[in-house]
Amino acid sequence: MTAFEDFILQHQDEDINQLLLRKEKYAGIDITLAVNTILTRKKLKDKVPSFYRYASLVYPTRLSGEQCSSENTALYKAQIAASKVPHFRLADLSGGLGVDCWAFAQEGEEILHNERNRALSEAVQANFKTLGIDNCRFSCKTVIGSEKKLDMGDNEACIAEILADFQADILFLDPARRDTQGGKVFRLEDCSPNVLALKDELFQHARYLFLKLSPMADIHAICESLGPQCQEVYVIGSQNECKELLIWLDREHTGEYRITVRESENEFCFSPEEEKAATILKAKDLKEIKEAECLFEPSKAVLKSGAFKLLCQRFGLKKLADSTHIYIGKTEEIPLSLGKCHRIELCLPFGSRTIKEIGKEYPSADVSARNLPLSSDELKKRLGGRKTKGKGGEGKHIFALACESACGEKENLLFVTQTFRRGNSPDKVSELHV
């Protein structure tokens, strides 16, 4: 065990500010690097356990740990690449902490890791030796277009120079989503490098482009701007969060693109044309809504994908309103792998008196308002605020929803529900693999 590794293990639970104040005490230890490593390791403990397992790995920048892929999403990206191009050779032009490259290296023949930050690039090289990755080359350059070649700085290079003799099947990019002031950006043209400006040049060096983009980006707008080479869109969800948005481009593809929603080990696939052609199913009248068994709340990844009508078509669910992305159905119809099931216990008219009574009866329930002229936070206030303990707390969820039936009846309703979570009631809610 090295002195650095021993220091990390001994001080990983200490106050980092105290470590910085006493840095003169630790001769021979780079305290700044140690503090960054300790903080990053805490982030990676659950996010990338295969990295956390080695206390000897170093992390010179904290931001790299925040922005890196999780181990699960990285391995999924590697599986996608291998399914498209067996024994692939891939160049990651924005390598970062190297989590994606680590996963690609396990599936691919040879990998090129390019990272513009020299300290981070050197750290990844050392870390990969510890991790046993021996099929990866390294480069430390900032990617710019070949048209700027005359104005290149010392650390800048065009794609041809970065690749050199590396014959890539796939070019992978995760453009930086922060501006020069450190603020977050979401438009593709505002990220660095600008993939839109570089697309044609990138395709000169590889048939396939694989992009990791902001989960906030608009899928339709992104695919429109990237053009007909867009073949696949992957929306990765976990724990009801949309974690990543991936785009696979094929230089020779000219048809429509398909969307895959990935939730844990489950996938839901469709094309935008299928969604466009699908028909919304609604309850025949308000009575059917009020007597419904369950509410289905799609995950954020499903909502991001835009598969609103297809949920009706594929599972027989009925949408509460055109703009209310909540559905009713029976327990056996609910695709729990794609969202949450809430068994309806009460359904009441939405009004001041009802809100007051329900607020008193269920003071610690979760609250959501959809398609109404008030937010969930505003509804919480009207319900009297939420308490962490009290009657009707655990698993209870109150929904205020705008509802409409197939015959045109409309009413705002308040639902008190009990939420089923994955695996806690297998006899009531089925796990569906789509």
KATA-V565457 format. One record per pair of residues at least 4 apart in sequence whose ideal C-beta (glycine too) atoms are under 7 Angstrom apart, sorted by the first residue. I is the first residue (numbers start at 1). J is the second residue. Records with the same first field share a line. If there is no record, write none. Layout:
BEGIN
I->J / J
END
This chain:
BEGIN
1->5 / 6
2->6 / 56
3->7 / 28 / 29
4->8 / 29 / 34
5->9 / 55 / 56
6->10
7->11 / 26 / 29 / 34
8->12 / 34 / 37 / 38 / 55
9->55
11->19 / 38
12->38 / 41
14->18 / 19
16->20 / 35 / 38 / 39
17->21
18->22
19->23 / 31 / 35
20->31 / 35
23->31
26->31
29->34
30->34
31->35
32->36
33->37 / 58 / 60
34->38
35->39
36->40 / 59 / 60 / 61 / 62
37->41 / 58 / 59
38->42
39->62
40->44 / 59 / 62 / 65
41->45 / 52
43->47 / 65 / 66
44->48 / 51 / 52 / 65
45->49 / 52
47->70 / 71
48->52 / 68 / 70 / 71 / 99
49->53 / 71
50->71
51->57
54->130 / 131
56->130
57->127 / 130
58->123 / 126 / 127
59->64 / 65 / 123
60->119 / 120 / 123
61->117 / 120
62->66
63->67
64->68 / 96 / 97 / 120
65->97
67->96
68->96 / 97 / 99
69->73 / 74 / 99 / 100
70->74 / 243
71->75 / 99
72->76
73->77 / 236 / 243 / 244
74->78 / 99 / 100 / 102 / 103
75->79 / 103
76->80 / 236 / 262
77->81 / 100 / 103 / 246
78->82 / 103 / 104 / 106 / 107
79->83 / 107
80->84 / 234 / 248
81->85 / 88 / 90 / 104 / 107 / 108 / 170 / 210
82->86 / 88 / 107
84->208 / 248
85->169 / 170 / 208
87->109
88->108 / 109 / 169 / 170
89->108 / 109 / 110 / 167 / 168 / 169
90->104 / 108 / 111 / 168 / 169 / 170 / 172
91->112 / 114 / 163 / 166 / 168 / 171 / 172
92->100 / 101 / 104 / 111 / 112 / 113 / 114 / 172
93->114 / 143 / 162 / 171 / 172 / 173
94->173 / 174 / 175 / 176
95->101 / 113 / 114 / 115 / 124
96->115 / 174
97->124
98->102 / 113 / 124 / 127 / 128
99->103
100->104 / 172
101->105 / 111 / 113 / 136
102->131 / 133
104->108 / 111
105->111 / 133 / 135 / 136
109->135
110->135
111->135 / 136
112->137 / 139 / 166
113->124 / 136 / 138
114->139 / 141 / 162
115->120 / 121 / 124 / 140
116->140 / 141 / 142 / 155
117->121
118->122 / 140
119->123
120->124
121->125 / 138 / 140
122->126
123->127
124->128
125->138
126->130
127->131
128->133 / 136
137->166
139->162
141->155 / 156 / 157 / 162
142->155 / 156
143->159 / 162 / 193
144->148 / 152 / 156 / 158
145->158 / 197 / 198 / 201
146->158 / 160 / 201
148->152
149->158
152->156 / 157
157->161 / 162
159->163 / 201 / 202 / 205
160->205
163->168 / 205
168->205 / 206
169->206 / 207 / 208
170->206 / 208 / 210
171->202 / 205 / 206 / 209
172->210
173->193 / 195 / 211
174->212
175->191 / 192 / 193 / 195
176->191 / 192
177->184 / 185 / 186 / 191 / 214
178->182 / 183 / 184 / 185
179->183 / 185 / 190
185->190 / 191
186->214 / 216 / 217
188->195 / 196 / 213 / 222 / 225
189->194 / 196
193->198
194->198
195->199 / 211
196->225
198->202
199->203 / 226
200->204
202->206 / 209
203->209 / 251
207->250 / 251 / 252
208->248 / 249 / 250
209->249
210->248
211->246 / 247
212->244 / 246
213->217 / 222 / 245 / 247
214->245
215->242 / 243 / 244 / 245 / 304
217->222 / 245
218->222
219->223 / 233 / 306
220->224
221->225
222->226 / 247
223->230 / 233 / 257
226->230 / 247 / 249
228->253 / 254
229->249 / 250 / 251 / 253
230->247 / 249 / 257
231->248 / 249 / 250 / 253 / 257
232->248 / 257 / 258 / 260
233->247 / 257 / 259
234->246 / 260 / 262
235->242 / 245 / 259 / 261 / 262 / 301 / 304 / 305
236->243 / 244 / 246 / 262 / 301
237->241 / 242 / 243 / 261 / 262 / 263 / 299 / 300 / 301
238->243
240->299 / 300
241->300
242->300 / 301 / 304
256->271 / 272 / 273
258->269 / 271
259->270 / 305
260->267 / 269
261->267 / 268 / 301 / 302 / 305 / 338
262->267
263->299 / 301 / 337 / 338
264->337
266->337 / 433 / 434
267->434
268->302 / 307 / 338 / 434
270->274 / 275 / 307 / 310
272->276
273->277
274->278 / 310
275->306 / 307 / 309 / 310
278->309 / 310 / 312 / 313
279->309 / 313
280->309 / 312 / 319 / 322
281->312 / 317 / 318 / 319
282->318 / 319 / 404 / 405 / 406
283->288 / 289 / 318 / 328 / 405 / 406
284->288 / 405 / 406 / 407
285->405 / 407 / 409
286->290 / 403 / 405 / 409 / 411
287->291
288->292
289->320 / 328 / 403 / 405 / 413
290->347
292->328 / 344
293->330 / 331 / 343 / 344
294->328 / 329 / 330 / 331 / 334 / 341 / 342 / 343 / 344
295->326 / 328 / 342 / 344 / 399 / 415 / 417
296->317 / 327 / 329 / 334 / 339 / 341
297->326 / 339 / 340 / 342
298->302 / 303 / 311 / 325 / 338 / 339
299->338 / 339
300->304
301->305
302->307 / 338 / 339
303->325
307->311
308->325
309->313
310->314
311->315 / 317 / 327
312->317 / 318 / 319
315->329 / 333 / 335
316->329 / 333
317->327 / 328 / 329 / 333
318->327 / 328 / 329
319->324 / 327
320->324 / 326 / 327 / 328 / 401 / 403
321->371 / 402 / 403 / 404
323->371
324->370 / 371 / 401 / 402 / 403
325->370
326->370 / 399 / 401
329->333 / 334
331->341 / 428 / 429
332->430
334->341 / 429
335->339 / 432 / 434
336->341 / 422 / 429 / 430 / 431 / 432
337->431 / 432 / 433
340->419
341->420 / 429
342->397 / 417 / 418 / 419
343->417 / 418 / 420
344->415 / 417
345->416 / 417 / 418
346->415 / 416
347->413 / 415
348->354 / 413 / 414
349->354 / 411 / 413
350->354 / 400 / 412 / 413 / 414
351->355
352->356
353->357
354->358 / 414
355->359 / 382 / 383 / 414
356->360
357->361
358->362 / 383 / 398 / 414 / 416
359->363 / 383 / 384
360->384
361->392
362->391 / 392 / 396 / 398 / 416
363->384 / 387 / 390 / 391
364->386 / 387 / 388 / 389 / 390 / 392 / 393
365->392 / 393 / 396 / 397 / 398
366->396 / 397
367->376 / 379 / 380 / 383 / 386 / 398
368->376 / 397 / 399
369->374 / 375 / 376 / 379 / 400
370->401
371->401 / 402
372->400 / 402 / 412
374->378 / 379
376->380
377->381
378->382
379->383 / 400
380->385 / 386
381->385
389->393
392->396
395->418 / 419
396->416 / 418
397->417 / 419
398->414 / 415 / 416
399->415 / 417
400->412 / 414
401->413 / 415
402->412
403->410 / 411 / 413
404->409 / 410
405->409
420->424 / 425 / 428 / 429
425->429
END
